[in-house]
Amino acid sequence: MAKLWGGRFEQSTDEFAEGFQSSIGFDSRMYREDIMGSIAHAKMLGAQRIIPIEDAEQIVEGLKSILEDIDAGRVEFSVHDEDIHMNVERLLTERIGDTGKKLHTGRSRNDQVATDFRLYMKRMADETIGKLTQLCGTLVDIAEENTDTIMTAYTHLQKAQPTTLGHYMMAYFEMFYRDIQRFVDCKKRTDVLPLGAGALCATTYPIDREMAARELGMSGITRNSLDAVSDRDFAIEYLSASSVCMMHLSRLCEEIILFSTNEYGTLRLSDAYSTGSSIMPQKKNPDMAELIRGKTGRVYGDLMTLLTVMKGLPLAYNKDMQEDKECTFDAADTLKACLEVMNGMLKTAEWNKERLRAGAGLGFTNATDAADYFVKNGMAFRDAHAVVGHLVLYCEQHGKAIDELSLDEIRQFAPDAREDIYEAISLETCVNMRSVPGGPAPDMVREHIRQAKMLLGDL
């Protein structure tokens, strides 16, 4: 089959090399973007009288029919046409004849592929934001139901202070909302049109790039033709944002895995998001959470792939850049799947509120509040810190919690302690007294939830 670019070649491409350099196996998913970009280009060519209007209209109708047939599964792409762009152009010429050959006037595959890729990644950003918004909504719903559900907060994976499940969930809301912001910001820099940059130095035809941008719903055009065809920052940004998001998912998965163990026993995953063992009949494994945790490394690898591809490329386009799509597509597919699974896993999980509260009562999580009690009664904080440290040591030696000590035992270390210390170090007081913006007190968490709903509503 003759190549559309084969005029200066005397010898056909080696058969193995043909497959090696072909990208249709993975860039065919951009068929819609490619056809819509070509429709916009054809309309512009007609409006600018670069080609006759009737030819432009015939091209547009031909492209629409190709899109309809691809959507319906009636088109089989050819590896001999290398990529989605050449496949579509070949189909167009077969359908409408030589008029189809006019479509490529004033453009190159370099600016064409950059346009397709930007349009596709703009859609991927929107889809990712949509799934993140759903997950954030689920986190807010769980938090709203659990503003009074006391649980343990940890540092160094050691019991630290009491908090609430609502406060805990809203911490992850903040992480994933930042991810939304990153993808929104990434989309802004993706949403510019490179079409018109040509192979690298634009074109001599009187094209209207702004018209093409409007036709495609893009916010503007690129400002430099060399940069336009050689830039893949927008894909790297998407991969970077995806990597950060996967890191957040992995952190949450790690805690889901821990909380669902028999030792913690505070979270029960739905059977729909668990698996069993082929040999141990009692097992219920958090495989979905483990897979998300594992796939985080895969997305990190996708980011490193594209960074490495781009790190030594001179201006302008180089064939190396064909390696931009498989890693980016893989990251987008992986991230969206992980967000979908995480959302379902959280929606169907059951929290053991009694076990959460009981756990918070162990490990001296109220020790800081005991120190604060003494400070509020006139003791210097460092002295109060030492007193409570002695109390904790005494408790460990006698197998007690601080609030299980008698007042006489407490007075061995703090002679001025009064009966009201027990109220001051109750778990409810420990949480409720932290009523500062961002704190775990139920009124503060409810305010956080109110703000979160506003933020999600503005997306």
Protein Blocks (a to p, Z undefined) as FASTA:
>chain_A
ZZfklmmpcbdcdfklmmmmpcklmmmmmmmmmmmmmmmmmmmmmmnomacfklmmmmmm
mmmmmmmmmmnopaccdfklopamlmmmmmmmmmnommlmmmmgoiafklmmmmmmmmmm
mmmmmmmmmmmmmmmmmmmmmmmmmmmlccdddehhiafbdcdfklmmmmmmmmmmmmmm
mmmmmmmmmmpcfehnlmmnopfbdcdfklmmmmnopabdcfbfklmmmgcklmmmmmmm
mmmmmmmmmmmmmmmmmmmpmklopaccdfklcccdfklmmbccfkklmmmmmmmmmmmm
mmmmmmmmmmmcccfbdfklmmmmmmmmmmmmmmmmmmmmmmmmmmmpccdfklmmmmmm
gghlmmmmmmmmmmmnopafklmmmmmmmmmmmmmmnopafklpcfklmmmmmmmbcfkl
mmmmgmklmmmmmmcghiabfklmmmmmmmmmmmmmmZZ
